[in-house]
Amino acid sequence: MPLDDLRREDLAGRTAAETRAAIRAGQWRGTTHDLAGGYIQANLAILPEAQALDFLRFCLRNPKPCPLLDVTDTGSPEARQVAPGSDLRTDLSRYRIYRHGQFVEEVSDLRAIWRPDHVGFVMGCSLSFDAALEAEGIPARSFRRGSRIPTFTSSLDCIPAGPFRGPMVVSLKPIPPRWADQVRAVTARYPATHGGPVHVGNPAAIGVDPSRADWTTACDLAPDEVPMFWGCGVTPQAVAMAAGIPEMITHSVGHMFLTDLRLADLRQA
């Protein structure tokens, strides 16, 4: 099949490794929301080694938005603990580059700018536990095929580490009230994919207006839905801007890194 000619349905049922290969070959540049079912999708941040230790501390202090799955060796683009043979320079469908607190550009390949002092941080993503919620029969609009989860910068502050400080980005799932307690319980079993919610109820209490698009799309809440918010792996991007970090490379929102980890393997009792 020619490059750039894959459709979403062409990728249905493929493993994470097979989907990464299609992305690496340039055959898929879309979002990864419903791809590689059952595998853990991940957020990405790449930093120079000089900032890596402080960012590691930041992740450990803020596990809700930044649950660490893997940290690469300096200069190596392979996330060998979670996806042996992977290449963080090519295996995401879109990347964002931040310099000195400013968003610079989006690219589909990092080989031209990868440096021998780069360190990659792979962090769990809440897209992964959608399958667990679906398996419980829990309805949520964010499960719609190919949809993008509403994501917002909140007024919740992260715990700082070195130069890394700023607001927590949160993702929103509107949930029917009778399912809210079960959603909380199910997601809490998966701390590697953000765990349980950081806030339930009034969005204004955490500085969020769901009707205004922020990182992705706006969200109109129905009267019979409870807004539930989780820490989001877009947080490093908000921190890069708030703190003026000299350089950070990340995934683009919704364009995740697909790991070989299975959701079932990360469930806690």
Buried (B, 14 or more C-beta within 10 A) or exposed (E): EEEEEBEBEEBEEBBBBBBBBBBBEBBBEBBBBBBBBEBBBBBBBBBBEEBBEBBBBBBEEBBBBBBBBBBBEBEBBBBEBBBEEBBBBBBBBBBBBBBEBEEEEEBBBBEEBBEEEBBBBBBBBBBBBBBBBEEEEBEBBBBEEEBBBBBBBBEBEBEBBEBBBBBBBBBBBBBBEEBBEBBBEBBEBBBBBBBBBBBBEEBEEBEBEBEEEBBBEEBEBEEEBBBBBBBBBBBBBBBBBBBEBBBBBBBBBBBBBBBBBEBEEBBEE
